[in-house]
Amino acid sequence: MTEDARPRTSRISGFHKLSAQQRIDRAAAFAGLDEAQRAQLAAPSNIDAHLADHMIENMVTTIAIPVGIATNMRVDGRDVLVPMATEESSVIAAVGNSARQCYDSGGFTTSMSGTQMIAQIQLLDVADPHRGRLVILEQRAEIERICNACDATLVKFGGGFRELEVRVLDTPGGAMVITHIIVDTRDAMGANAVNTMAERLAPELARWTGGRALLRILSNLADRRVVRARATWPCAVIGGEAVRDAMIAAYHFADHDPYRAATHNKGIMNGVSAVVLATGNDTRAVEAGAHAYAARTGRYRSLSAWEVTAQGDLTGTIELPMAVGLVGGAVKIHPTARALVAILQVKTAEELARIIAAVGLAQNFGAMKALATEGIQRGHMSLHAQNVAFAAGAVGEEVGEIARRLIDRQSINEEAAGLALAELRGGR
Ligand code: NAD
């Protein structure tokens, strides 16, 4: 099809009714994709196309992300192999390396504050918001009844309504009455569960207070579901006092400067999000919670803290919200996620959350140690060079050879890779 003859509108009515192949054809015609690109989009993956089509709207294809296993992890006295889904090189190696260096001193110790989620209901136009607040608090028993009636299964598994909080929020748009229902969602991440309750409750709150209900949704600042991990790295194992002190200085930098803290916490999330994704959980929910929690004092800070023990060793702690589940969402229906959860051998969402916190701390140790010593690039170099070789068209054994040449020449870019490939193929 010539450029001009292509259908150029994004107004496609009934796109959702088409099959995945038909959607690929429409998108391909729109963008002028060639046959190879069409075939790539239609290629099968380890998730059944029929299932994928039911998970999201307008599904055309799936995108595979490599999953690796982090080794050497010992969490609460148990050895675990941790699946991590990531497109970024060095992330999994860093976790395995960091965990090896604290394995003999006991690995990671974790705990969790609970598995409670918060849903918010916003009321506007309450004439007397402070009176309205008390009226809602007086209805605690009825609110508990309504919430629990929404989800008998959750109650059967030991979850359900736990607490009620009501605040009056003064905003430029006037006073708002904000109700929090706090619900133990046990092994579910719980968004759907608490959203259902909030929607069911909202008209009652409006009726009791004479106000108007607007938003009814969970908060991703899941600070009733905070997971913690700690570990100690012997000073001698990590390379001595100079390395230890450089890492402490790196931490202080992060904790006092949001520009550094953003990257420090991004490193933590390299580990956290990779396990969250591998287990079919909601990466955005966990990330939103983590960053909001990092800013809970009014200043964006490090999610971890690093200190020197009385014995002179390096000890690290981490604390962040971890709304992950083992039932519901994609966790239960994505067959690959289920198989990866099976590798972890966890029985509860709390066990999963605790392992994820340990991975976040291990990742943070690895990134800080690299940054405070040789810099991040040396560790990244080998895999990065291989990726560049791939991008330049190297195949099979050429990839390793091109990567070696690029590293030797200290010139890792696609142009250099193209030249090296031409040399190699030309027999030089
Ligand atoms: P869900 O509703 O599919 O499953 C949870 C339900 O499973 C519970 O309500 C309960 O009835 C049942 N259940 C069975 N065994 C259980 C057990 N042992 N413990 C607890 N419950 C058990 O899923 P969900 O966890 O309520 O919601 C998660 C989904 O919501 C995710 O896919 C997420 O992406 C999505 N979501 C997120 C947001 C957000 O984060 N802002 C908003 C909307 C939706």
Boltz pocket constraint, residues with backbone or C-beta under 6 A from the ligand:
constraints:
  - pocket:
      binder: B
      contacts: [[A, 151], [A, 152], [A, 153], [A, 154], [A, 157], [A, 159], [A, 185], [A, 186], [A, 187], [A, 188], [A, 189], [A, 190], [A, 191], [A, 192], [A, 193], [A, 194], [A, 195], [A, 218], [A, 220], [A, 282], [A, 285], [A, 325], [A, 327], [A, 328], [A, 329], [A, 330]]
      max_distance: 6.0
